[in-house]
Amino acid sequence: MHARITKYEFKAGLPVEFEIIPLEKLYRNHSDMLTMPHRTGFYHILWFQKGTPVHWVDFEPIQVQPGTLLFLNKDRVQRFDVHADAEGYAILFTGDFFSQDLKYLHGNILFNDLMKVAMVHVAPDNKPFSDLMALMQWELTHPKDAGQPHILHNLLHNFLLYAEREYRQQTFTELKKNADLDYLLLFREMLEKNYQTEKQVQFYARELLVTEKRLNTATGKTVGKTPKEMIDDRVMLEAKRLLAHTQDTIKEIGYTLGYDEPTNFIKYFKKHNGQTPVEFREQFTME
């Protein structure tokens, strides 16, 4: 285990915060880094064109097949397969690269599926994807000019639009766009920023200028959970990440998550997971 879950930021010095890297090159140059649990401050589209690796996102093993597109939001904890036989590409970009259209990015079903990690299967003869990839790669070979960021943004936007279409036809469960969904997305965004210090539904309802009952209706109708359950899920996810992937003490992890007394964190964790933090951690130290 590492002392911390390493977080990587986007490579400095590029003309634009957008890059396409062959998976084989990523493994060749950064295998030690990729195959350890890590976070990134940027978005990933992983296009596995050959091979059948297992890609871990948090504690979920995702069995990849040839032709798989995997969409990973920033800050997800992921780990590449140690025994990789993968060929394909990684499309990497930051929120700043998409700053002219952040509303679309933040609402995109591929990076914000509320139920699971988005995975799209692309047939070998699906020309829109291969053509757009070729155009993006071609544009990256040219020196930066005033038009390049806009061209790359538009090409990536179209790539995402085609992927959204495929996802809707394959496995995506569409959520009805209404006020309930709007409140849910706002709540989730606020929760991501405040879960370490704010664990009461009252705080989020007040910040969203709605009643607790209205927020409960919104989350219940969209994802079948109460706001309190969503808060607990987020706190527990981070607790599991820190227990499995760092050497922080139980006291340190509890403090990071807003618990001044270790006993309160231990009781909370056992209530929601059926194990003490130490018992949960032992599963990973024995691997």
N, C-alpha and C positions, 0 to 999 in steps of 0.2 A: 504493500500500500504506500501511496505517496503521502507526504505531509499535508499536501493540499491537492484539490482537483485542479490540475493545470488549466489555465484559460489562455487561449491564443487569440491575438488580435490580427487583423488583416495585415498582410505584408506591406511594409512601408516603401514608398518610393515609386510605386507604379503610377503611370499617367492617369488611370482611372481605377476606382476600387472595384474592379471586376477582373476575373481571371478564369481561364479554362485550362485545366491541367490534366493530362492523361493519368489514369489511375496507376498505371505501371510506373510512371515517374514519381508519383506521390509515395508509393511503396519503396521505390529504390532510394529516395532521398530522405524519407521521414518515417520509415517503418517503426522505429522504436517509439516515436511520438504518437503515431496513429493507433498503435495496438494497445495503448494504455488509455484508461478512461480520461477524457478531456472535454472541455467546453471550448466553443469559439464565439467570438463577438461578431460573427457574420453568418450569412445564410449559405446552405449547401444544396445543390442539386447533384445527386450522384447517379450517373447513368452507367449501369452495369451491363455492358454489351456481351461479355463472355464471362463464364465462370459461375460458380454457385457458392459464394462465401456467405457466412452468417455475419450480419452487421448488428451490433448491439446499440440500442438507444435506451438509455437508462437501464432498466432491468429486463427489457424486452428483446429477445433474440429474433431478428428478422431474417428469414431464409430468403436469400436473393436468388432469382433465376435470370438467365440471359434475357436482356430486353427490359430490365427493371429500372424505372426511374424512382429514386427515393428523395423526398423533400424534407429537409431538416431546418427548423427554425433556429435562429441564433440562441446560444446559451443552453441548448440541450446537451446532456452528457452522453457522449457516444464513444464507441470503440470499434475499430476495424478488425476484421478477422486476422488472427495471427497466421493462419495457414491459407493465405489468399491465393486464389488462382484467377483473380478478376482482371478484366480488361474493360476499358471504357473511359469515361471522363468525369471530372469534378468541375462543376460550374460554381464559382464562389463569388459572392458579392456582399456589399454592406448595405445597411439601411440608408446611408448617405448617398450611395450610388442611385438608389431608388427614391431620393428625396422629393423629386418632382411629382411622385405618384404614391406617396406613403399610404394614403387611405386605401388604395387598391391592395398594396402589399400586406397591410395589417388585417385586411378582411379576406385575403386570398385563402380559399379552402385548402390549398395544398400545404401551406405552412401553418394553418390554423384549424385543422380538423380537430374538433373538440372530442372526438372519440378515439382516434388512433393516429399513428404515423402514416402520412400519405404515401402510398406506393402505387405507381401506375405502370402497367405493362404495355410496352410499345413493340409492335410487330416490326420485323426487319425491313419491310417494304413501306413503312410509314414515312413518306417523303417529307412532310412538313417539318418533322423533328430533325432529320438528317440535313435538310436544306438550311434550316435556321442555324443549326450548329455550325455548318460550314461557313455561313455568312458571318457569324460572330467570330469564328476563328480567323477568317480572312480580314475582318475589320481590325482585329487586334495586331495584325502584322504591319499596319500602317502607323506612321507617326501621329501622335495626338494632334488634332486640330479642334476648332470650335465645335464642329459637328459630331465628332466621334462619340462623346458621352451620350448624346441624344440618339444616335444611330444604334449604339449598343443597347441602350435602355429600351428602345422600341423593338429591337429584335428579341431581347429577353422577354419583354412583355408579351409579344406574340407567342413565344415558346411556352410561357405559362398559360396563356389562353387556350392553346391547343391541348396542353396537359390537363387543364381543368375540364375541358370537354371530354377527354378520355376518361378522367376520373369519375365524372358523373355517369358515364356509360358503364363503368366497371363495378366499383365497390362503394362509392361515396353515398352516404345517406344525407340527402339535402335537408337542411333546416330551413323552415319557412322564415323569410325575411320580414320581421315585424318589430314592434317595440320590445318584446320579450328578448329577442336575439340581440338587439342593440344594447339593452341593459346588461345582458350576460357578458357580452364582449367588453363593455366598459368595466364591469366588475372584475373580470379576469385580468384585464390589464392593470387595474389598480391593485389587485391581489398580488400580482407578480412583484410589484414595487414595495409592498408593505407587509407581506406575510410574516416576516421575522419579528415585527414589532406589534402588529395589529391582528388580533385573532377573534375579535368580536364583530358579529354581523352589523351591530349598531353603527360602528365606525364607517363601514363601507356604504351602508344605506344613507347615512348622513352626508357623506362626501358626494354621493350620486344624486342627492336631493330627492330621495324616494323613501317610502316607508319600508320597514323590514318585511312586512307582508307582501308589498309589491315586488321586492327583490326576490323573495322566496317563490312567488308565482313565476317570475321570469326564469329562474334557474330550473325550477321544477318542470315547467312546460318544455324547455329546450333540451336539457340533458338529464332530467329525472333525478336531480340531486338538490338538496337544500344548500343555501349559501354556506352554512356551517360545515357541511360535508365537503364542499369544495375547498374551504379553508384548511380543514384537517388533511385532505388529500395532498394539498400543496406542501404543508408543513412536513408531513410524513415522507413525501418524495425527497425533500431536501435532507431530512434526517437519515434516510436510507443511503442516499448518495454519500454523505459525509462518513457514515459508519462503514460503508463498504469500500470506499476509495481513498480514505485519508487515515492518518494516525492520530487525529485529534482525540483527546480524551472525551469520555462521556460528559464530563463537566463542561469542557470547551464547546462541544456540539450543542449541548443544552443552552449554553449562554448565547451562542451564535443565533439560535432560534428563539431567543427571547425568554428563556427560563433561567432565573437567577439561582434557583435551587435545583441541583441535580435530581433530587428525589421526585420533584414535580415533572421533570422531563421523562424520567424512567416510567412513572405511572402513566403518563400520557402515551408514551410509545407502546407500552404493553397493552393498554386499553384498545389501541387501534390496530395493533399487529399481532397480539397474542403471544409475543415474545418480549423479553427485556432487550434493551439495546445491545448488551454484551452477547446474548444468545444469537441475535441477528448477525452481529459482526463475526462471530465464530464460523458461520457458514462460509465466509469469504476468506478468512485467514487460513482455513484448512484446504483451500483449493490449490 
